[in-house]
């Protein structure tokens, strides 16, 4: 099976040759530095996430990030504070949602 067939089979509760192998989180630069000390080729740098995934035998995987705080779908790949940070934010958004449903 290729990675697409494998993913579709797993998502449809069908037999697969193995589970998909992914690392969904980007690796920290400190992680890459430690891996270099542990044998990762120095030619693989922090920005080479797809090459590093291939080196470790992971399936191809790409994340698409959508902003929850800006009116654009373009977003930087980092965690940002969302619309709800505390109970007051939650109640404000919930009240707005109930208002919009009227």
Backbone atoms as SQL, in Angstrom:
CREATE TABLE atoms (id INTEGER PRIMARY KEY, chain TEXT, resi INTEGER, resn TEXT, atom TEXT, x REAL, y REAL, z REAL);
INSERT INTO atoms VALUES
  (1, 'A', 1, 'UNK', 'N', 0.845, -1.189, 0.000),
  (2, 'A', 1, 'UNK', 'CA', 0.000, 0.000, 0.000),
  (3, 'A', 1, 'UNK', 'C', 0.883, 1.242, 0.000),
  (4, 'A', 2, 'UNK', 'N', 0.418, 2.275, -0.685),
  (5, 'A', 2, 'UNK', 'CA', 1.121, 3.545, -0.556),
  (6, 'A', 2, 'UNK', 'C', 0.491, 4.324, 0.594),
  (7, 'A', 3, 'UNK', 'N', 1.056, 5.465, 0.919),
  (8, 'A', 3, 'UNK', 'CA', 0.600, 6.200, 2.102),
  (9, 'A', 3, 'UNK', 'C', -0.841, 6.691, 1.973),
  (10, 'A', 4, 'UNK', 'N', -1.305, 7.008, 0.778),
  (11, 'A', 4, 'UNK', 'CA', -2.685, 7.467, 0.599),
  (12, 'A', 4, 'UNK', 'C', -3.656, 6.297, 0.787),
  (13, 'A', 5, 'UNK', 'N', -3.359, 5.163, 0.174),
  (14, 'A', 5, 'UNK', 'CA', -4.211, 3.978, 0.325),
  (15, 'A', 5, 'UNK', 'C', -4.274, 3.546, 1.788),
  (16, 'A', 6, 'UNK', 'N', -3.127, 3.600, 2.458),
  (17, 'A', 6, 'UNK', 'CA', -3.055, 3.214, 3.869),
  (18, 'A', 6, 'UNK', 'C', -3.914, 4.134, 4.730),
  (19, 'A', 7, 'UNK', 'N', -3.791, 5.430, 4.511),
  (20, 'A', 7, 'UNK', 'CA', -4.568, 6.395, 5.286),
  (21, 'A', 7, 'UNK', 'C', -6.064, 6.186, 5.060),
  (22, 'A', 8, 'UNK', 'N', -6.457, 6.052, 3.804),
  (23, 'A', 8, 'UNK', 'CA', -7.886, 5.854, 3.496),
  (24, 'A', 8, 'UNK', 'C', -8.420, 4.567, 4.117),
  (25, 'A', 9, 'UNK', 'N', -7.635, 3.500, 4.062),
  (26, 'A', 9, 'UNK', 'CA', -8.078, 2.245, 4.665),
  (27, 'A', 9, 'UNK', 'C', -8.276, 2.408, 6.168),
  (28, 'A', 10, 'UNK', 'N', -7.317, 3.022, 6.833),
  (29, 'A', 10, 'UNK', 'CA', -7.432, 3.210, 8.285),
  (30, 'A', 10, 'UNK', 'C', -8.638, 4.081, 8.631),
  (31, 'A', 11, 'UNK', 'N', -8.837, 5.158, 7.881),
  (32, 'A', 11, 'UNK', 'CA', -9.967, 6.054, 8.156),
  (33, 'A', 11, 'UNK', 'C', -11.323, 5.404, 7.866),
  (34, 'A', 12, 'UNK', 'N', -11.325, 4.378, 7.021),
  (35, 'A', 12, 'UNK', 'CA', -12.564, 3.664, 6.696),
  (36, 'A', 12, 'UNK', 'C', -12.674, 2.329, 7.426),
  (37, 'A', 13, 'UNK', 'N', -11.860, 2.135, 8.455),
  (38, 'A', 13, 'UNK', 'CA', -11.879, 0.920, 9.272),
  (39, 'A', 13, 'UNK', 'C', -11.696, -0.338, 8.424),
  (40, 'A', 14, 'UNK', 'N', -10.835, -0.254, 7.422),
  (41, 'A', 14, 'UNK', 'CA', -10.532, -1.383, 6.557),
  (42, 'A', 14, 'UNK', 'C', -9.129, -1.886, 6.870),
  (43, 'A', 15, 'UNK', 'N', -8.804, -3.114, 6.454),
  (44, 'A', 15, 'UNK', 'CA', -7.460, -3.644, 6.709),
  (45, 'A', 15, 'UNK', 'C', -6.382, -2.800, 6.027),
  (46, 'A', 16, 'UNK', 'N', -5.264, -2.690, 6.690),
  (47, 'A', 16, 'UNK', 'CA', -4.112, -1.967, 6.134),
  (48, 'A', 16, 'UNK', 'C', -2.860, -2.768, 6.446),
  (49, 'A', 17, 'UNK', 'N', -1.824, -2.573, 5.652),
  (50, 'A', 17, 'UNK', 'CA', -0.580, -3.304, 5.886),
  (51, 'A', 17, 'UNK', 'C', 0.100, -2.876, 7.180),
  (52, 'A', 18, 'UNK', 'N', -0.123, -1.618, 7.581),
  (53, 'A', 18, 'UNK', 'CA', 0.382, -1.084, 8.852),
  (54, 'A', 18, 'UNK', 'C', -0.308, 0.245, 9.091),
  (55, 'A', 19, 'UNK', 'N', -0.162, 0.763, 10.268),
  (56, 'A', 19, 'UNK', 'CA', -0.705, 2.084, 10.560),
  (57, 'A', 19, 'UNK', 'C', 0.183, 3.154, 9.922),
  (58, 'A', 20, 'UNK', 'N', -0.407, 4.290, 9.577),
  (59, 'A', 20, 'UNK', 'CA', 0.426, 5.398, 9.069),
  (60, 'A', 20, 'UNK', 'C', 1.448, 5.808, 10.121),
  (61, 'A', 21, 'UNK', 'N', 2.626, 6.202, 9.672),
  (62, 'A', 21, 'UNK', 'CA', 3.685, 6.676, 10.568),
  (63, 'A', 21, 'UNK', 'C', 3.922, 8.151, 10.288),
  (64, 'A', 22, 'UNK', 'N', 3.496, 8.977, 11.230),
  (65, 'A', 22, 'UNK', 'CA', 3.629, 10.421, 11.085),
  (66, 'A', 22, 'UNK', 'C', 4.186, 11.025, 12.347),
  (67, 'A', 23, 'UNK', 'N', 4.794, 12.159, 12.184),
  (68, 'A', 23, 'UNK', 'CA', 5.114, 13.035, 13.300),
  (69, 'A', 23, 'UNK', 'C', 4.405, 14.330, 12.982),
  (70, 'A', 24, 'UNK', 'N', 3.343, 14.617, 13.676),
  (71, 'A', 24, 'UNK', 'CA', 2.499, 15.762, 13.325),
  (72, 'A', 24, 'UNK', 'C', 3.050, 17.082, 13.831),
  (73, 'A', 25, 'UNK', 'N', 3.907, 17.051, 14.781),
  (74, 'A', 25, 'UNK', 'CA', 4.457, 18.301, 15.324),
  (75, 'A', 25, 'UNK', 'C', 5.815, 18.572, 14.702),
  (76, 'A', 26, 'UNK', 'N', 6.069, 19.810, 14.366),
  (77, 'A', 26, 'UNK', 'CA', 7.388, 20.173, 13.852),
  (78, 'A', 26, 'UNK', 'C', 8.422, 19.974, 14.956),
  (79, 'A', 27, 'UNK', 'N', 9.608, 19.607, 14.556),
  (80, 'A', 27, 'UNK', 'CA', 10.649, 19.364, 15.541),
  (81, 'A', 27, 'UNK', 'C', 11.312, 20.679, 15.928),
  (82, 'A', 28, 'UNK', 'N', 11.641, 20.781, 17.191),
  (83, 'A', 28, 'UNK', 'CA', 12.333, 21.965, 17.685),
  (84, 'A', 28, 'UNK', 'C', 13.778, 21.942, 17.231),
  (85, 'A', 29, 'UNK', 'N', 14.352, 23.127, 17.110),
  (86, 'A', 29, 'UNK', 'CA', 15.757, 23.197, 16.710),
  (87, 'A', 29, 'UNK', 'C', 16.650, 22.497, 17.737),
  (88, 'A', 30, 'UNK', 'N', 16.263, 22.527, 19.024),
  (89, 'A', 30, 'UNK', 'CA', 17.053, 21.834, 20.045),
  (90, 'A', 30, 'UNK', 'C', 16.990, 20.318, 19.851),
  (91, 'A', 31, 'UNK', 'N', 15.835, 19.829, 19.371),
  (92, 'A', 31, 'UNK', 'CA', 15.695, 18.397, 19.103),
  (93, 'A', 31, 'UNK', 'C', 16.633, 17.987, 17.970),
  (94, 'A', 32, 'UNK', 'N', 16.652, 18.780, 16.898),
  (95, 'A', 32, 'UNK', 'CA', 17.521, 18.478, 15.757),
  (96, 'A', 32, 'UNK', 'C', 18.989, 18.506, 16.196),
  (97, 'A', 33, 'UNK', 'N', 19.355, 19.482, 17.013),
  (98, 'A', 33, 'UNK', 'CA', 20.739, 19.566, 17.500),
  (99, 'A', 33, 'UNK', 'C', 21.109, 18.302, 18.284),
  (100, 'A', 34, 'UNK', 'N', 20.201, 17.840, 19.137),
  (101, 'A', 34, 'UNK', 'CA', 20.488, 16.628, 19.904),
  (102, 'A', 34, 'UNK', 'C', 20.598, 15.426, 18.970),
  (103, 'A', 35, 'UNK', 'N', 19.691, 15.342, 17.994),
  (104, 'A', 35, 'UNK', 'CA', 19.750, 14.225, 17.049),
  (105, 'A', 35, 'UNK', 'C', 21.051, 14.236, 16.254),
  (106, 'A', 36, 'UNK', 'N', 21.559, 15.425, 15.939),
  (107, 'A', 36, 'UNK', 'CA', 22.864, 15.499, 15.272),
  (108, 'A', 36, 'UNK', 'C', 23.932, 14.856, 16.155),
  (109, 'A', 37, 'UNK', 'N', 23.889, 15.153, 17.442),
  (110, 'A', 37, 'UNK', 'CA', 24.850, 14.556, 18.378),
  (111, 'A', 37, 'UNK', 'C', 24.666, 13.040, 18.484),
  (112, 'A', 38, 'UNK', 'N', 23.437, 12.561, 18.184),
  (113, 'A', 38, 'UNK', 'CA', 23.127, 11.132, 18.290),
  (114, 'A', 38, 'UNK', 'C', 23.225, 10.406, 16.950),
  (115, 'A', 39, 'UNK', 'N', 23.665, 11.109, 15.891),
  (116, 'A', 39, 'UNK', 'CA', 23.902, 10.414, 14.635),
  (117, 'A', 39, 'UNK', 'C', 23.116, 10.893, 13.427),
  (118, 'A', 40, 'UNK', 'N', 22.184, 11.801, 13.588),
  (119, 'A', 40, 'UNK', 'CA', 21.473, 12.345, 12.432),
  (120, 'A', 40, 'UNK', 'C', 22.478, 13.074, 11.545),
  (121, 'A', 41, 'UNK', 'N', 22.477, 12.813, 10.238),
  (122, 'A', 41, 'UNK', 'CA', 23.444, 13.501, 9.367),
  (123, 'A', 41, 'UNK', 'C', 23.354, 15.017, 9.501),
  (124, 'A', 42, 'UNK', 'N', 24.499, 15.662, 9.586),
  (125, 'A', 42, 'UNK', 'CA', 24.551, 17.116, 9.751),
  (126, 'A', 42, 'UNK', 'C', 23.954, 17.841, 8.555),
  (127, 'A', 43, 'UNK', 'N', 23.847, 17.163, 7.418),
  (128, 'A', 43, 'UNK', 'CA', 23.262, 17.798, 6.236),
  (129, 'A', 43, 'UNK', 'C', 21.762, 18.025, 6.388),
  (130, 'A', 44, 'UNK', 'N', 21.138, 17.349, 7.338),
  (131, 'A', 44, 'UNK', 'CA', 19.706, 17.547, 7.594),
  (132, 'A', 44, 'UNK', 'C', 19.537, 18.604, 8.670),
  (133, 'A', 45, 'UNK', 'N', 18.959, 19.724, 8.307),
  (134, 'A', 45, 'UNK', 'CA', 18.808, 20.857, 9.216),
  (135, 'A', 45, 'UNK', 'C', 17.355, 20.973, 9.680),
  (136, 'A', 46, 'UNK', 'N', 17.096, 21.909, 10.590),
  (137, 'A', 46, 'UNK', 'CA', 15.769, 22.101, 11.166),
  (138, 'A', 46, 'UNK', 'C', 14.690, 22.344, 10.120),
  (139, 'A', 47, 'UNK', 'N', 15.023, 23.063, 9.039),
  (140, 'A', 47, 'UNK', 'CA', 14.028, 23.367, 8.027),
  (141, 'A', 47, 'UNK', 'C', 13.737, 22.231, 7.068),
  (142, 'A', 48, 'UNK', 'N', 14.495, 21.142, 7.172),
  (143, 'A', 48, 'UNK', 'CA', 14.339, 20.012, 6.250),
  (144, 'A', 48, 'UNK', 'C', 13.396, 18.957, 6.831),
  (145, 'A', 49, 'UNK', 'N', 12.193, 19.377, 7.252),
  (146, 'A', 49, 'UNK', 'CA', 11.310, 18.446, 7.963),
  (147, 'A', 49, 'UNK', 'C', 10.926, 17.240, 7.117),
  (148, 'A', 50, 'UNK', 'N', 10.715, 17.426, 5.805),
  (149, 'A', 50, 'UNK', 'CA', 10.327, 16.301, 4.963),
  (150, 'A', 50, 'UNK', 'C', 11.495, 15.334, 4.757),
  (151, 'A', 51, 'UNK', 'N', 12.703, 15.876, 4.626),
  (152, 'A', 51, 'UNK', 'CA', 13.878, 15.025, 4.475),
  (153, 'A', 51, 'UNK', 'C', 14.165, 14.248, 5.771),
  (154, 'A', 52, 'UNK', 'N', 13.956, 14.904, 6.908),
  (155, 'A', 52, 'UNK', 'CA', 14.145, 14.223, 8.194),
  (156, 'A', 52, 'UNK', 'C', 13.112, 13.123, 8.356),
  (157, 'A', 53, 'UNK', 'N', 11.861, 13.395, 7.980),
  (158, 'A', 53, 'UNK', 'CA', 10.806, 12.376, 8.058),
  (159, 'A', 53, 'UNK', 'C', 11.159, 11.178, 7.177),
  (160, 'A', 54, 'UNK', 'N', 11.666, 11.436, 5.995),
  (161, 'A', 54, 'UNK', 'CA', 12.085, 10.357, 5.099),
  (162, 'A', 54, 'UNK', 'C', 13.230, 9.559, 5.715),
  (163, 'A', 55, 'UNK', 'N', 14.182, 10.263, 6.321),
  (164, 'A', 55, 'UNK', 'CA', 15.315, 9.607, 6.968),
  (165, 'A', 55, 'UNK', 'C', 14.839, 8.618, 8.030),
  (166, 'A', 56, 'UNK', 'N', 13.791, 8.995, 8.786),
  (167, 'A', 56, 'UNK', 'CA', 13.269, 8.131, 9.848),
  (168, 'A', 56, 'UNK', 'C', 12.229, 7.128, 9.353),
  (169, 'A', 57, 'UNK', 'N', 11.943, 7.128, 8.050),
  (170, 'A', 57, 'UNK', 'CA', 11.002, 6.157, 7.501),
  (171, 'A', 57, 'UNK', 'C', 9.545, 6.498, 7.745),
  (172, 'A', 58, 'UNK', 'N', 9.260, 7.774, 7.963),
  (173, 'A', 58, 'UNK', 'CA', 7.874, 8.188, 8.175),
  (174, 'A', 58, 'UNK', 'C', 7.168, 8.375, 6.839),
  (175, 'A', 59, 'UNK', 'N', 5.851, 8.280, 6.858),
  (176, 'A', 59, 'UNK', 'CA', 5.063, 8.515, 5.654),
  (177, 'A', 59, 'UNK', 'C', 5.024, 10.000, 5.345),
  (178, 'A', 60, 'UNK', 'N', 4.845, 10.352, 4.051),
  (179, 'A', 60, 'UNK', 'CA', 4.725, 11.774, 3.705),
  (180, 'A', 60, 'UNK', 'C', 3.515, 12.384, 4.410),
  (181, 'A', 61, 'UNK', 'N', 3.686, 13.577, 4.932),
  (182, 'A', 61, 'UNK', 'CA', 2.616, 14.235, 5.676),
  (183, 'A', 61, 'UNK', 'C', 2.876, 15.725, 5.636),
  (184, 'A', 62, 'UNK', 'N', 1.840, 16.491, 5.348),
  (185, 'A', 62, 'UNK', 'CA', 1.996, 17.940, 5.323),
  (186, 'A', 62, 'UNK', 'C', 0.837, 18.564, 6.086),
  (187, 'A', 63, 'UNK', 'N', 1.157, 19.526, 6.917),
  (188, 'A', 63, 'UNK', 'CA', 0.139, 20.237, 7.676),
  (189, 'A', 63, 'UNK', 'C', -0.219, 21.526, 6.965),
  (190, 'A', 64, 'UNK', 'N', -1.487, 21.889, 7.040),
  (191, 'A', 64, 'UNK', 'CA', -1.946, 23.175, 6.563),
  (192, 'A', 64, 'UNK', 'C', -2.501, 23.920, 7.764),
  (193, 'A', 65, 'UNK', 'N', -1.987, 25.104, 8.001),
  (194, 'A', 65, 'UNK', 'CA', -2.364, 25.886, 9.170),
  (195, 'A', 65, 'UNK', 'C', -3.347, 26.972, 8.774),
  (196, 'A', 66, 'UNK', 'N', -4.398, 27.098, 9.543),
  (197, 'A', 66, 'UNK', 'CA', -5.397, 28.129, 9.326),
  (198, 'A', 66, 'UNK', 'C', -5.486, 28.979, 10.589),
  (199, 'A', 67, 'UNK', 'N', -5.457, 30.266, 10.406),
  (200, 'A', 67, 'UNK', 'CA', -5.486, 31.166, 11.547),
  (201, 'A', 67, 'UNK', 'C', -6.861, 31.163, 12.196),
  (202, 'A', 68, 'UNK', 'N', -6.879, 31.167, 13.504),
  (203, 'A', 68, 'UNK', 'CA', -8.134, 31.323, 14.240),
  (204, 'A', 68, 'UNK', 'C', -8.296, 32.741, 14.749),
  (205, 'A', 69, 'UNK', 'N', -7.314, 33.570, 14.493),
  (206, 'A', 69, 'UNK', 'CA', -7.355, 34.927, 15.025),
  (207, 'A', 69, 'UNK', 'C', -7.298, 35.994, 13.953),
  (208, 'A', 70, 'UNK', 'N', -7.030, 35.602, 12.697),
  (209, 'A', 70, 'UNK', 'CA', -6.924, 36.575, 11.621),
  (210, 'A', 70, 'UNK', 'C', -7.904, 36.206, 10.512),
  (211, 'A', 71, 'UNK', 'N', -8.304, 37.194, 9.732),
  (212, 'A', 71, 'UNK', 'CA', -9.310, 36.980, 8.691),
  (213, 'A', 71, 'UNK', 'C', -8.720, 36.381, 7.415),
  (214, 'A', 72, 'UNK', 'N', -7.583, 35.795, 7.501),
  (215, 'A', 72, 'UNK', 'CA', -6.929, 35.186, 6.338),
  (216, 'A', 72, 'UNK', 'C', -6.667, 33.726, 6.624),
  (217, 'A', 73, 'UNK', 'N', -6.551, 32.923, 5.555),
  (218, 'A', 73, 'UNK', 'CA', -6.211, 31.522, 5.790),
  (219, 'A', 73, 'UNK', 'C', -4.719, 31.335, 5.891),
  (220, 'A', 74, 'UNK', 'N', -3.961, 32.356, 5.523),
  (221, 'A', 74, 'UNK', 'CA', -2.505, 32.264, 5.649),
  (222, 'A', 74, 'UNK', 'C', -2.126, 32.493, 7.102),
  (223, 'A', 75, 'UNK', 'N', -1.388, 31.582, 7.660),
  (224, 'A', 75, 'UNK', 'CA', -0.973, 31.721, 9.054),
  (225, 'A', 75, 'UNK', 'C', 0.438, 31.190, 9.204),
  (226, 'A', 76, 'UNK', 'N', 1.167, 31.775, 10.100),
  (227, 'A', 76, 'UNK', 'CA', 2.495, 31.250, 10.381),
  (228, 'A', 76, 'UNK', 'C', 2.343, 29.964, 11.165),
  (229, 'A', 77, 'UNK', 'N', 3.333, 29.115, 11.089),
  (230, 'A', 77, 'UNK', 'CA', 3.266, 27.830, 11.761),
  (231, 'A', 77, 'UNK', 'C', 3.782, 27.959, 13.185),
  (232, 'A', 78, 'UNK', 'N', 2.971, 28.544, 14.020),
  (233, 'A', 78, 'UNK', 'CA', 3.281, 28.609, 15.433),
  (234, 'A', 78, 'UNK', 'C', 1.965, 28.733, 16.183),
  (235, 'A', 79, 'UNK', 'N', 2.015, 28.494, 17.439),
  (236, 'A', 79, 'UNK', 'CA', 0.803, 28.573, 18.242),
  (237, 'A', 79, 'UNK', 'C', 0.538, 30.025, 18.604),
  (238, 'A', 80, 'UNK', 'N', -0.697, 30.427, 18.400),
  (239, 'A', 80, 'UNK', 'CA', -1.097, 31.779, 18.749),
  (240, 'A', 80, 'UNK', 'C', -2.268, 31.696, 19.704),
  (241, 'A', 81, 'UNK', 'N', -2.470, 32.754, 20.440),
  (242, 'A', 81, 'UNK', 'CA', -3.596, 32.780, 21.354),
  (243, 'A', 81, 'UNK', 'C', -4.878, 32.877, 20.545),
  (244, 'A', 82, 'UNK', 'N', -5.812, 32.031, 20.830),
  (245, 'A', 82, 'UNK', 'CA', -7.084, 32.012, 20.119),
  (246, 'A', 82, 'UNK', 'C', -8.065, 33.013, 20.690),
  (247, 'A', 83, 'UNK', 'N', -9.309, 32.882, 20.266),
  (248, 'A', 83, 'UNK', 'CA', -10.363, 33.788, 20.706),
  (249, 'A', 83, 'UNK', 'C', -10.763, 33.536, 22.150),
  (250, 'A', 84, 'UNK', 'N', -10.554, 32.319, 22.644),
  (251, 'A', 84, 'UNK', 'CA', -10.991, 31.944, 23.985),
  (252, 'A', 84, 'UNK', 'C', -9.769, 31.604, 24.823),
  (253, 'A', 85, 'UNK', 'N', -9.458, 32.473, 25.766),
  (254, 'A', 85, 'UNK', 'CA', -8.327, 32.249, 26.653),
  (255, 'A', 85, 'UNK', 'C', -8.765, 32.005, 28.089),
  (256, 'A', 86, 'UNK', 'N', -10.010, 32.374, 28.409),
  (257, 'A', 86, 'UNK', 'CA', -10.505, 32.188, 29.769),
  (258, 'A', 86, 'UNK', 'C', -12.032, 32.094, 29.741),
  (259, 'A', 87, 'UNK', 'N', -12.641, 31.937, 30.900),
  (260, 'A', 87, 'UNK', 'CA', -14.091, 31.763, 30.984),
  (261, 'A', 87, 'UNK', 'C', -14.842, 32.985, 30.477),
  (262, 'A', 88, 'UNK', 'N', -14.340, 34.174, 30.738),
  (263, 'A', 88, 'UNK', 'CA', -15.010, 35.387, 30.245),
  (264, 'A', 88, 'UNK', 'C', -15.041, 35.405, 28.714),
  (265, 'A', 89, 'UNK', 'N', -13.945, 35.012, 28.085),
  (266, 'A', 89, 'UNK', 'CA', -13.922, 34.924, 26.620),
  (267, 'A', 89, 'UNK', 'C', -14.933, 33.898, 26.127),
  (268, 'A', 90, 'UNK', 'N', -14.981, 32.754, 26.787),
  (269, 'A', 90, 'UNK', 'CA', -15.914, 31.702, 26.394),
  (270, 'A', 90, 'UNK', 'C', -17.353, 32.207, 26.471),
  (271, 'A', 91, 'UNK', 'N', -17.700, 32.853, 27.576),
  (272, 'A', 91, 'UNK', 'CA', -19.069, 33.350, 27.737),
  (273, 'A', 91, 'UNK', 'C', -19.397, 34.422, 26.696),
  (274, 'A', 92, 'UNK', 'N', -18.437, 35.280, 26.381),
  (275, 'A', 92, 'UNK', 'CA', -18.645, 36.310, 25.360),
  (276, 'A', 92, 'UNK', 'C', -18.913, 35.673, 23.998),
  (277, 'A', 93, 'UNK', 'N', -18.110, 34.686, 23.625),
  (278, 'A', 93, 'UNK', 'CA', -18.289, 34.021, 22.335),
  (279, 'A', 93, 'UNK', 'C', -19.594, 33.237, 22.313),
  (280, 'A', 94, 'UNK', 'N', -19.907, 32.588, 23.407),
  (281, 'A', 94, 'UNK', 'CA', -21.148, 31.821, 23.483),
  (282, 'A', 94, 'UNK', 'C', -22.358, 32.745, 23.350),
  (283, 'A', 95, 'UNK', 'N', -22.309, 33.908, 24.010),
  (284, 'A', 95, 'UNK', 'CA', -23.411, 34.863, 23.918),
  (285, 'A', 95, 'UNK', 'C', -23.550, 35.361, 22.479),
  (286, 'A', 96, 'UNK', 'N', -22.437, 35.620, 21.834),
  (287, 'A', 96, 'UNK', 'CA', -22.468, 36.063, 20.447),
  (288, 'A', 96, 'UNK', 'C', -23.051, 34.988, 19.544),
  (289, 'A', 97, 'UNK', 'N', -22.673, 33.740, 19.789),
  (290, 'A', 97, 'UNK', 'CA', -23.183, 32.630, 18.999),
  (291, 'A', 97, 'UNK', 'C', -24.693, 32.478, 19.182),
  (292, 'A', 98, 'UNK', 'N', -25.166, 32.608, 20.415),
  (293, 'A', 98, 'UNK', 'CA', -26.607, 32.508, 20.666),
  (294, 'A', 98, 'UNK', 'C', -27.346, 33.674, 20.007),
  (295, 'A', 99, 'UNK', 'N', -26.755, 34.862, 20.023),
  (296, 'A', 99, 'UNK', 'CA', -27.358, 36.033, 19.386),
  (297, 'A', 99, 'UNK', 'C', -27.473, 35.810, 17.874),
  (298, 'A', 100, 'UNK', 'N', -26.413, 35.272, 17.281),
  (299, 'A', 100, 'UNK', 'CA', -26.404, 35.047, 15.836),
  (300, 'A', 100, 'UNK', 'C', -27.417, 33.994, 15.410),
  (301, 'A', 101, 'UNK', 'N', -27.783, 33.079, 16.326),
  (302, 'A', 101, 'UNK', 'CA', -28.743, 32.017, 16.022),
  (303, 'A', 101, 'UNK', 'C', -30.180, 32.532, 16.011),
  (304, 'A', 102, 'UNK', 'N', -30.431, 33.714, 16.571),
  (305, 'A', 102, 'UNK', 'CA', -31.806, 34.257, 16.626),
  (306, 'A', 102, 'UNK', 'C', -32.327, 34.667, 15.274);
